[in-house]
Every structure is written in C-alpha cells, then in structure tokens.
Amino acid sequence: MKKWILSLSGGLVIGIIISTIMYENQTHVAVPQSNLPKVEQENAQQNQTNGLRPVTYEQISYSLQNEELNITYNKGEDWVRVPIEKDSLFVGEYNGSKDELIPGSYIFSDARVGFIYGTDSILFKFSRDHGVTWQEGVISKNFPYVRYRKVDFLNDQFGYAVLTGDRTMSQEFSAVFLTHDGGITWDETTTPPSTRIIADGGFIDENTGFMSYGTINPDKPDLYVTQDGGQTWHASVIEIPEQYDLIFVQAELPIREEDHLSLLINQGSNGDYAGGKVKGKFISKDNGLTWSFAMEVQPNEAE
Amino acid sequence: MKQNKNLITGWILLLFAAALFCLQLTYFFAHAKYQVEYTDSRLFYVVNILCLLFLYIGLTLLLRKLTKIVLGVLAALLLVQIGLLVHMNKEVRNITSISPNKHHVFSVKENLKSGEVVYYRTHYGIFARPKEVLPNKIIGEVKVEWLANDIAAFTYQTTDYKIDHFVATYGDRKNGISYYNVGPEIQGVWKGNGVEVVSNTEGISIKENSAAELFKWEDIQQYGTLAVVLKRKNEPIWTISLNENFVVHSDSTEPLVGNISLYKVTMEQNQPETLRFAQ
C-alpha cells in the first residue's frame, strides 16, 4: 500500500517538474492563428506583426488588407507599404472584388513593381528598389472614366499601357501609351479606327504592337497591328479556314516564335467548339500583317 | 475510527492532486492542438501549487512516518512554483474580468517585453485562445467595463498618449446565426438623461448638453453584432451597445424593442447611459 502511494506521488512530482519546464519554454502571449489551412497558418505565423496575408503564393505578391496596398518580395515574410490609396487602384468602371488588384493593371518583377491608379488622371507609380523609393509618371491627364487598364514592360526602359474608357453599351474609347524612360514620361500613340470593346492589346517589341477588339458576340477576330511604334495601324488580315469560320473569333496578343509571330485565336465567351476551350494557332511571317492557320491548340497546350 | 477518517481524507486529497495533474495534461494537449492557453497565465502555477498542497497533506495523512526528504522535496517544489508565479507577473500582464452574471470572462494579455497586446476568447472560464492582436501598445492603467452581461469595453492609454478602445462581445440579439449591422438596427432617435442619439443614413449623431456631433459611417466601427465605436480622427469617443432587452427583428418595419447604452470612452471611472427609443 505504502509502495503504491509513494509511486503515485513520485509520478505526480516528476510530472509536475516536467510540465513546469515545458510551460516555462512556452510563449505565454500567442498570436491568433484561427482555423486556417496549414499553408495559410504558416503564412499567418510569418506575419505575426501585421496580420497580412499575400493574395497569391508567388515570391512577389501583395495584400489589400487594412484598406492599404502592401507588397512582399518573400511570400509574406516582410512587407512594404505602397504609397497609393487603395480606392484609386479601382478608379473608373470597375465592379469586381477590391480584395485583389485588377489583372493587368500592375507589374511585379524583381527589377520593378508598378501600379496603374488615379482619379481623373491615370498615373503609374513604380519602384525599382524593392519599395524603398517610388517614382510616378502621368500616363494620361483627364482620361474619361477608365475601364480596361493594362501595363507591361519589355525591357528596363520601354513599356506600354493600354487604356479604354467612356464606354456606352458595346462601344468605348481606347488609347495606347508608350514610355521609353522606364515609366516616368508617357506618350500617346495613334489608335486603330475601332470603337469596339477591347479584348487585349500590347507590344511585342518597341515597334510592333497589336490591338484586338470585340468581346461581345464577335463573329471574327478584329486585330490591328502597328510596325512603327504606334504611328500607323493596319488591320491584320487573318485567313481563317472555312471550317473555323464563326468559331475562332477573338484574337489574343501575339508572341514572337523563332523567325515568325504566333497568334492564338480563341472562341470568345460563348464558344462551344470541342468544349469551347480549343484555340486556333495562326502564323505570320510579315510581322503581323497577314496570318495563316497553323493548327488547333488544346487548352493545356495553349496555357 | 480517527485513523480510518484520516485514510479516507488522505486518499481523497491524493485523488484531487491526480485530477489537477490531469487538468494540466489536458491543457498541454489542448495547447498543442488548438493553441489553447490558460485565461490567466498564472493559473498554471496555481493549479500546480494546489496539486502539491493536496499531495503534501494527503501523504502526511496516509503515511505517518514520512521521511523528511519527501516532505523537503514537496516543500521545495512548492516554493519554486510560488517563485515562478511571481516571476510571471514580470513577463505577462494578465487583464481579466468576469461578467456580472459570471457567464463570460474577458481576457487580454500583454507581453511586457515586446509590448504586444492580444485579446483572448475564453472557453470554460479558465481556458482561452488568442483571437486578435490589438493595434496599439499599452502604457499605464487599463479599464474594463461590462456594458451588458455579454459586452465588455476595454479602454487603455497607448504609448503615444492617446486613448484606445476595444469592445469584446459574447452574444447576439437576433438568432445567433445571421450577421447584422448595429447602426441600421438602431435607426431613429434615442433619448437618455441629457443625451440624445440619432442614427440615420448619414451616420450617428450624439447630442450632449445641447452640443451635437455627427459621426459619419466611415468613422464608425462595429464590434461583433452588439456594439459600435464612434471615432473622431481615428480616436474612439463613444461606444453604443445593444442592451440585453434589445431585439433585432428580421422585419425592419416592426417597432424597436429594448434599450441601448451610450458609453463615453475615457480613462476616468464612468457608467454607461441607458437610452430609450423616442421616435
């Protein structure tokens, strides 16, 4: 009996000693982690100081929490606040979520991050030193009620911005701007003679650019090309085989492939050919003026 | 007869000691799995002290010829636990308050080294999980006032000598399922002793001693579904809370039932003012 009592007591004493040591090694004021999935919990742990969570799992990402824009270069470990009012990132005609940036309206690369924003004027704010200093350029003064916005850079100095606005039903005004000094000054180019809703636009080198129109029930691709940095635009001639007539209707932004250009033409939002996701691949050997059909591309190949 | 009584008491105390140790094991399991902590960090040592005391008395009752070594070990352990409990006060400032009806415990912990202040949501009274990091560090005294049995208002001075305010809510005035906004639910004119609150589409205005101030909706922050804090230049000025007799209707055309409370955010001792619906 005595043996039992002493064994039980000894066990309790040892247990108390071990538990006290364990308790002493614990953090007594913890940061809430809530019931998030494990990956998000890890991120939450990383952001103990400010509670920010990156929107994507990319190395460079951002957060629009707390009504401000913050960027991270290391998956949420450290954050830099961007000196832009959150609402000005969604200026104009935009009805989507304000928890994520408008696709195309920003660029993230190790060399540069930049954002299109504004009020009446459309501005581009960017940083080349991981958010330590910021520079700003005016893309357009008094732009009418911006809807579509896209910015990209092809090298350290040359970049383009495509803006549309002042939409009424299925018509809108579009404009292209180029910068040759990294985003500080922007010059407007001429624009193609189309007021249809833009599908995509951009440049593939300093001279060659494309604008693709028609998103509302298009019946054929409406693509324009410039080969002189936006001074003149020509309608591209796309030879669509008869069997793909009314199927491949919306041109995407071409890319350069070896000695020719390659263009994917999708089926628009209402396409139902082979599941609706198959695209047509077209080739141009005269830098975008004429295009001939090459092959069908399955969705996973096209991505 | 007396010996039997001692034996029974001794065994009961030993079982109590074992039960308290099981409580500690439960804590460690819950901490590892659910981030659970004691509502007051010092409770761990209090439980250990009680466990050792029961063990000490239980053993002396059960074993008459207890060696001095065993008693010495228990006494030394007891002293260590008391020392650690006192030392905990230098690491963590535990701010706890029990609701008037004893159903809820408000818990905030301040890490005295980093200055971080965390609000804890309590479970079963003694356990709590971290819920929210408060935005500002605390300097000086703090104040906890229960505006209702399920609404605790926490006021403290921040390191930049401003007053900050946090409202912990533990209940609901509807069905406990759906969320609702407090501001629209109290739309109308509310009157109390020398104060008037008007909630309309512009915001909430407070009239005190014939001076009125409008707080626009963007300057009003809601806590849970029971309270809103009205801010001027980001500084909390007033808290409006729904009293326990307030009923949130699904149909907004039904007449308002119940009272609301208006509480001035200040470090001085003050009481919430109960308001009744006027029109």
Boltz contact constraints between the chains, C-beta under 6 A:
constraints:
  - contact:
      token1: [A, 5]
      token2: [B, 62]
      max_distance: 6.0
  - contact:
      token1: [A, 9]
      token2: [B, 55]
      max_distance: 6.0
  - contact:
      token1: [A, 9]
      token2: [B, 59]
      max_distance: 6.0
  - contact:
      token1: [A, 12]
      token2: [B, 17]
      max_distance: 6.0
  - contact:
      token1: [A, 12]
      token2: [B, 21]
      max_distance: 6.0
  - contact:
      token1: [A, 15]
      token2: [B, 21]
      max_distance: 6.0
  - contact:
      token1: [A, 16]
      token2: [B, 48]
      max_distance: 6.0
  - contact:
      token1: [A, 19]
      token2: [B, 24]
      max_distance: 6.0
  - contact:
      token1: [A, 23]
      token2: [B, 44]
      max_distance: 6.0
  - contact:
      token1: [A, 28]
      token2: [B, 41]
      max_distance: 6.0
  - contact:
      token1: [A, 28]
      token2: [B, 92]
      max_distance: 6.0
  - contact:
      token1: [A, 29]
      token2: [B, 92]
      max_distance: 6.0
  - contact:
      token1: [A, 29]
      token2: [B, 109]
      max_distance: 6.0
  - contact:
      token1: [A, 29]
      token2: [B, 111]
      max_distance: 6.0
  - contact:
      token1: [A, 29]
      token2: [B, 118]
      max_distance: 6.0
  - contact:
      token1: [A, 30]
      token2: [B, 35]
      max_distance: 6.0
  - contact:
      token1: [A, 30]
      token2: [B, 130]
      max_distance: 6.0
  - contact:
      token1: [A, 32]
      token2: [B, 130]
      max_distance: 6.0
  - contact:
      token1: [A, 32]
      token2: [B, 131]
      max_distance: 6.0
  - contact:
      token1: [A, 33]
      token2: [B, 35]
      max_distance: 6.0
